[in-house]
Amino acid sequence: MLKTVLVPTDFTDDSALVLGFARGLPALGVRRVVLAHVVEASGLEGPIIAKKVDEVRDWLKGLAPQLEAVGLGVEIRVPTGDAFDEITALATEMHVDAIVSGSHAKSIIDQLFVGSISERLMRDASVPSLLSRFELMRNSEDPARLLRRFGEKLLMPTDFSLAASHAFTKAMELPKGVIKTMYLLHAIDPALSGEKLRKTEEGAEFHLRNLQAMAEQQGIAAKIVLERGEAAHVVLSEIDERRITGVLTGTRGRNAIQEVLLGSVSMTVLKQASCPVMIVP
């Protein structure tokens, strides 16, 4: 279940978009938000750090009413240190069920040499990440509606791996009624042909039917989709063609170098999807 989530903020215009996005969290069953900002304290003396922490805490208190107004309980935390390390530590300490953030569509060079806290969290954090592109939130009249509609047409890409299994389990834990229609998608290697292709298609359909049956036992209308093509391209095509409102997928947790050199379906989808994406480790 998604009961408690962590929402890091850095007080930029982009982080204001994330707060608006987070106002839709109650639709997914979330009841509590840990609102946090990490103070970079290296090279600063104790009194200066303490003053900065107090200032940040006051700023966060000023933001909390936006979330409280939609029925969310808000807890404020101001750790000091490295942003990524402190966010992951806080997620563990507070037993959060997901980390909510935004993502830029960074280029390959930016991803390798500059990086992104949200994308590092997606790869390396031990809890799910719930993300939306900043551009998508910026172009929405009400970013919260992106989350309120998350389960209307939910796409679940699967390669039948352990990571994909974790993602399916997370979907089944969402409150009853959140998922209106689930599309279970498997992309088949376009290089396959003949008997190997036939056996692969039969095996994939068998696994998809099993997942469909499990979803329907939970009262979820589930449809199977079996397409040939490169996985990320197939996923993005399905999002556009079916007007998907949310994607829930697993990640294999590749490091930054592997992401650039080998590619990642989850990272590619995150950068281009026209809907929010939940990525489950």
N, C-alpha and C positions, 0 to 999 in steps of 0.2 A: 504494500500500500504506500501511497505517497501522502504522508501525514505532515512531515516536517521537511522544509527545504532551506537551503542556504542561498542567499542572494547577495553576492559581493557587489560593492559599488565603489567607483572612484570619483564620483561627483561631476563627471563630464556630461555633455549633452547626450552622449550615447548611453550612459548609465541611467539617465532619466528615462530613456526609452524602455530599458529593461524593467524599471519600476512599474511603468505603465503596463508592460507585458505581464508582469507578476500579479497584477490585479485580477488576472483570469485564473489564478491557481485554485481557488475554491471549487471550480468546475471539475477538477481532477481529484478532489478529495483532500486537498491540502488544508490544514487548519493552523499551522504555525510556520512562521518565517524567521530565520536568523538573518538579520540585516547586518552586514559587516563591511568594514573598511580596514585594510592593512596599512599601518603607518610604517614607512621606511625610516628606520631609526639609526642606521649605520652612521657613525661619526658624530652623532648628537649626544649632548650631555643629558643626564637624568632629568633635571628640571625642564629642559626644553622638550624632551620627549613627553613628559607628563602633561605639559601645557598643550602640546599638539594632540595628544590623546583626548584630553578634555574637550578641545575644540571640535574634533571629529565626532565625539559622542553627541555633542549638542547638534551638529549638522544632521546626524542620523536620526536623532529624536524629532527633528523637524520633518523628516521624510516619512517616518513611521505612520502618521495618520492616513496617508494615501492607501496603505495596505490595511490598516485597521478598519477603514471605512467599508471594506468589502467583507469584513468578518474574520480577518486573519489576526491571530495573535502574533505580536512582534517582539523578538528579543534582540537587543543590540549588543554587538561585540566589536571591540577595537584591538586586535592583536598587533604586535609590532614585529617587524622582520621582513623576510623575503615573501613577496605576495603569494607565489605559488605554494611554497612550503606551508605558510600559515593558513591558507585557505583549505588545503588538504588536511592539515592537522585539526582545524576547527570542524571540518565536516565529520571527522572521526570522533572528536570529543563530544559533539552535539548529536551524534547518531542521526544525521540527516539522511533522508531518502533520495535526495537529488540536489544537484547544484544548478541554479538557473543563471544563465548569462546570455550574452549576445556574441555574434561572430562577424568579423569582416571577411569578405571574399579576398583573402590575401593571395598574392602571386606566389609562385614556387620559390622565388628568391626571398621574398619577405618571410615566407613560412620557414625557410631554412636558416636565415641569418637574423631575422628579427623575432619571429615567433609570435605567439599569442597566448595569453594566460588561459583563455577559454578553450583554445584548441589543445593546450597542454593538459588541461583538466580532462578533456574528452579522452585523450590517449592514456593518461597515467593515473587519474583519480580512481579510487576504489568504489565510488558510488556513481550512479547514472548522471549524465549531463542532459539538461533540457535547454535547448538553444534555439534561437532564431536569428537570422541575419539582420543586422541593423537596418539595412536598406528596406527589408520587408516590413519591419516595425515602423520605420519612418514613413513609409507610403500607406500605412494603415490608419484609417480615421480613429480607430480604437485598438491599440495593440493587444489589450486584454482579450479581445474577441478572437484573436488567433489561438489562444489557449482554450477559450470556451468552446471552440469548434474543433479542437484537436482530435477528438474521437469520432467525429461524424463520418468521415471516410478515412480510416486508418490503414496505412500501408505498412505491411511487415515483410521486408525482404528477408529471405533466409537461405543459407547455404547448408543448413542442417548441422552446423558446427555447435560446439558447446556455447560459444558466445551468442549464437542465434537462439539457442535454447533458453539462455538466461533472459534474453529480450522477450521471448514469447511468454515466459513465466511472469515477467514484470507486467506485460499487457493484461494477463489474466488476473492480476492483483488490483487493477484499476477498479474503482467503484462500479457496481452494477448500473448499467445504463449509459456510462460514459462512451463506450464504443458502440456506435450504431451499426456500422458495417466495417468488417475487416477484410482486407485483400492480402492473401498469403501469396507472396511472389517468390519464384525461383527463376534465376537466369541460367540458361544452359550454354555452355561453351560453344560458340559458333563454329569452332574448328572441328567439332565432332561430326561424324557421318556414319552411314551404314549401321551395322549391328551395334557398334558402341553407342551411337546416338539413340537408337531404339531402347537399349537397356537403360541408358541414363534417363531418358524421358519416363520410362516405366517406373524406375526407382524413385525419381523425384515426385511423380504424381502420387505414388503410394505414401510417401512421407507427408506430402501436402494434405492428402485426404485424412491422415491421422490427426494432423494439426487442426484441420477444419472440424473434425468430429469433437475434439477437445474444446474448441472455441464454442461450438454450438451447444455443448453441454452446459456452458456458462451463460447461455442465452444470447450469444453473439452471432449475428448473421455473418457468416464467413464465406468468402469466395476464393477459389484458387486460380492463380495466374501463372502459366508456364510459358516463358518466352525465350527464344534464342537470341544471344547477343552479349556484348560486354556488360558486366553487371551494373556499373554506375549509369551507363547510358540507358539500359532497360529501366532502372529505377526512376530516373528523371523523366523518361518518356511516360511512364505510368502515372507519375505525379501530375503531369500536364494533361494527359488524355482523360484521366478519371477525376480531375479536379480534387485531388487528395488534400485533406485538411491537416494531416499529421503523419509523421513517419516514426516508427519505433524499430530500432535496429541494434545489433551488437557491434562491437569493435574488437579487433584482435590486439589492440594496444601496441601498435608498432611505434618505434621511436622516430624522432624527427627525420633522421637520414633515410630510414626505410620508407617513411611517408612520401618523401620526395622522389626517391629512386624507384620504389616499387608501386607507389600509388596506394590509395585506400578508398574503398567504396564509400565508407561512412564519411570520410573527409570531403570527398568530391560531392556527395549528396548535400552535406551541410553547407557547402559554399554556393550551391546553385538552387537548392530546393525553394519552392514558392510556398512553403509552410513550415511550421516548427518541427524540429527533429529531436527525439529523445534517443540518446546513445547509451547503451547499457554495457558495462565492462564484463 
